Amino acid sequence: MRKKIAVIGSGFSGLSAAAYVSKDGHEVHVFEKNTSAGGRARNFRTANGYTFDMGPSWYWMPDIIESFFADFGKKSSDFYELVSLDPQFEMVFSDGTMKIPGHYGEMRDLFENMESGAGKKLDDFMADAQYKYEVGMKDFVTKPCHSWLEFVSPKIAKSALKLDLLTNFQRFVRKYFKNPKLITLMEFPVIFLGAAPKDIPALYSLMNYGGYKLGTWYPMGGFSKLVDAMAEIASENGAEFHFDANVEKITVEHQKASSLLVNGQEIKFDAIIASSDYHHTETQLLSEEYRNYKESYWETRVFAPSCLIFYLGFKEKISNLKHHTLFFENDLDLHTTEIYEDKKWPTKPLFYACCPSKTDPGVAPEGCENVFLLMPVAPGIEDSDQEREKYFHEMITRLEKHTGSEHLLSKIEYKRSYCIKDFKEDYNAYQGNAYGLANTLSQTAVLKPSLRNKKVKNIFYTGQLTVPGPGVPPSIISGKIAAIEATKNQ
C-alpha cells in the first residue's frame, strides 16, 4: 500500500530515510528548516570564493557509505571523485609531530619504530578490530533495537565475548601499547563517539579499523558532495524537498500522527520519520501525552560534545600544514574530563585543523587557503563572543608555532565562528550538542532512545540521538532502519 510519508530534517539520516522510503514506492516529502540539505553537513560559499563544509570532514568507513549507493544501483564515483589522503593526518605533540601514513605497512613501521614489538601488536589489534567491524557494522548496528531478542542469533551469540562490550576502550588499548603517543593515536577516534575512552566499550576499536586500516579519504569538492549525491538519489526516486520549511507541530488523532503544521500550513501524512533533534521533536512538536521520554530522562543522558568552530579564509598559502592536523600538545584525559565531568570550557584544550585546500584547490581562491578549526567543548555551557575569541587566539598561536608562519591574523580575509548557540538555532540541538548521544555502554543498542514512538503508531525517529549512534555512516544506517520500520504495515 502506497503511503504519504513526511521526513523532518535533511541531515544524513533524513536523506537516507527519504531515499529508501521513496525507492519503496511511497510519496515522500522532506521538510528542512534551513535553506539547503545536509543538516550539520551543509556547506556555504563566501562572496570572495571560499567554500566551507560546515561539519563532517573525516571520510571514514568508505565501504559503509558505498553500500548505500549500491542499494540504489550506484557508486560514489558516479557523483564525486574520492581521494585517499597520505598522510592520513598529522598529530602535533609538545615535543614534535607524528605523521600517520596512508599505507598500513608504513603505519606498522611507524609503530615499531616508536615501541619495540608494537608493529606486531598493531597487526593483532587490527585483526581484532576488523572482526568487530565486520560483526558490529554489518550485524550489530543494523538492528532497530526494539528488544534484546533481536541480538539472539548464532553469529552474534558466538561473537559476544569477542565484541568486548564490557571492557572499556582505554583499558583495551593499553593491553597492546605502552607508548603515550601511540595510546593517544589509538584513543583519538572514539572522540567522535561522544565520550571519554574510559567510558566507551572496547567494541569501538572497530573505529580504528574503519579509519586507519581502510584509510582516510576526501571527496573532491568537499564533504557536501555526499549530501548532494544522497539528495539526488532521493529526488530521482520521487522524494520532494521543501526548504525554509519549519515544522511547528505534529497532530495526533486516535494514537496515530495525522498531520504536520509547516510554516502555518497543515499537511496530512500516513507516517512521519523525524530526523530532527529527538528532544526537540518530542518537547516542541508533540503534546506531552505522546512523548516517549520526560525532561528528566534527557537530563540524565550522556551527550557527545559540542564544538567551537572557526571557518577561516587566508589570502596566502600556509606552509607546513596538512589536510588534517590534530593539536594534542595538551593532555587528552584533562580535556575529556572537563567536557564530560566538569562541564566547563577547557583550561588546556586540544583542537583540530582541517585545510582541504591542500588537496582540493577549488575550495579557495587561487593562492589562498581554506582552514577549519574545531575545538570540542561541553554541551550546555555558556557561549559568548568573548570565550570564542579567547580560544580563537590560542588556536591561531599554536597554528603559527606548528607551521612556522608569522602574522596569520593579518592574512585572514574571511572569518566566521560557530558554537553552542548556533547548533541550537540551526538544528534545535539539545544543549547545543554537535555529535548526538554518547555511545557509552549504558546508552548502547536497546538502551538508546527508541527508534519508534511507543504511544503513536506511525512516528519514527532517526539520527544521532537514536540507534545506532553518532557519526556519518551510523546516521546513514539509522535512516535505512527507520525507513524499513516506517514502511511496514502498521
Buried (B, 14 or more C-beta within 10 A) or exposed (E): EEBEBBBBBBBBBBBBBBBBBBBBEBBBBBBBBBEBBBBBBBBBEBEEBBBBBBBBBBBBBBEBBBBBBEBBEBEBEEBBEBBBBBBBBBBBBEEEBBBBBBEBEEBBBBBBEBBEEBBEBBEEBBEBBBBBBBBBBBBBBBBBBBEEEBBEEEEBEEBEEEBBBEBBBBEBBEEBBEEEBBBBBBBBBBBBBBBBBBBBBBBBBBBBBBBBBBBBBBBBBBBBBBBBBBBBBBBEBBBEBBEEBBBBBBBBEEEBBBBBBBEEEEBEBBBBBBBBBBBBBBBBBBEEEBBBBEEEEBEEBBBBBBBBBBBBBBBBBBEEBBBBBBBBBBBBBBBBBBBBEEBEBBEEBBBBBBBBBBBBBBBBBEEBBBBBBBBBBBBBBEBEEEBBEEBBEBBBEBBBEBBEBEEBEEBBBBEBBBBBBBBBEBBBBBBBBBBBBBBBBEBBBBEBBBBBBEEBBBBBBBBBBBBBBBBBBBBBBBBBBBBBBBBEEE
